[in-house]
Structures are given as structure tokens and as C-alpha cells.
């Protein structure tokens, strides 16, 4: 049972490194301004910025907390990597 967990862990680690980041980079490369009614109305830049900030405000918390834990935990990284 544990061997399946290890396989799944490494599978998703590799999938995250390549596939999900590739999708994100492709999205950034093909990004277009948000429009409404077949391009008749283009949302202002500040509106898109507010939308991105609202979305990222919840997504940044997880890696931010992980970095915080790594910084404040006493000992070297190799000593505490299994916490």
C-alpha cells in the first residue's frame, strides 16, 4: 500500500513540475485582455488587476506559509524535512 502512495507522490510531483507549469506559461504567453459582448467592451486594466489580486490572495497563502515554516523551524533543512 505504501509503495502505491510513493509512486503517486512522485508522479504528481513530476506532473506538477512540467505539465501544470507549462499550462500556466502557455496561458501567460497567449493572454488577451478580458472583453465582453464580442469585443465591444474591454475591461479596464485596473479591473483586471483587482481580479488578479483577489485570485492570488488565496493562492499565495499556501506556498507563503510553507516558506514561513521552513524559515522559522530550527535546524538545517535536512534535519527537519520530514516534519
N, C-alpha and C positions, 0 to 999 in steps of 0.2 A: 504494500500500500504506500509506503513512504517513497519507494522508487518512482511511482507514478507522480507523486507530488513534486519531486525533484525535477523530473522531466518536464512537467507543466510549468514549473517556475522558470527553468532555463528557456523553454520555448517562448513564453511570453516576454521574458527579458530580451531575447533576440528580436522578437516581433516588435516590441516597443522601440528598440534602437533603430531599426531600419524602416519598417512599414509605417508606423504612426508618425514618425518624424518626416518621412518622405511625403506623406499626405499633407502634413502641415506646411512644409516648404513649397509643395505644389500649389496649395491654396494661396500662400503669400505671393507666389510668382504670378498667378492668374487673378489676383484680387481686382475687383472693379467696384466703383462707388455704388452704394445702395440706391436703387431707383424704385419709383412707384408709378403705376399706370403706363407701362411700356416705355419708360424713359422720359415721360413728360415732366416728372418731378424728381429731382436729385436731392437726396437728403444732405443737409449741410455737414461740413467736416466736424464741427463741434458736436453735432448729434451722434455721428458715428463714433467719435472719441468717447463720449459718455457711455455709449453702448459697450464699447470695448472695455472701459474701466469697470463697468458693472459686472461684465462677464468674468474678467480677470480677477476681480476682487475675491471671488470664491475659489478660483482655481489656483491662485498663488499661495493660498494658506497651507496647503499640504506640503509642497516642497519647501516652503519657508519654515514651517515647523520642523521638518526633517533636518534642515541646515542648522536651525537653532539647537536642536538636541545634540547634533554632532559637535557643535562648538562648546556647549556648556557641560557636556559629560566629561568627568575627569578620566585621565588615562589616554593612552595612544589609541589610534583608530583600530589597530589590530587587536588590542586588548578588549575593546568594547563593541566589536562589530556584531555580536550575537545578542545584543540587548533587545 
